[in-house]
């Protein structure tokens, strides 16, 4: 991702357009930036009055699922063995919102909900296998 222009260059570009009356294309050529950069900077300046760059990167879409976070967490409490696909299906049926299982997983991860193996789940293994069957037998060479 490209770095944002320095604040000094932004202020000089805005000054050239606003105070000196240059066109965006002429000012962009003078300062060595793309014309689209100058146009977008001026749109941002005129809309907000701020020359600083907007934040780059980060998560901008998690708020969509965070609206339903308490409902998702209560589903997990009520039904311990619910799958991510079942949660997605529930959200679509009740709210008409589609979420990928990975989106639901990231929401659960943010809220500290993880799936950990424990001794109760170990008993659900295949029948007829002893605990020592997993060890490798070594022959004398």
Secondary structure, 3 states (H helix, E strand, C coil): CCCCCCHHHHHHHHHHHHCCCCCHHHHHHHHCCCHHHHHHHHHHHHHHCCCCCCCCCCCCCCHHHHCCHHHHHHHHHHCCCCCHHHHHHHHHHHHCCCCCHHHHHHHHHHCCCCCCCCHHHHCCCCCCCCHHHHCCCCCCC
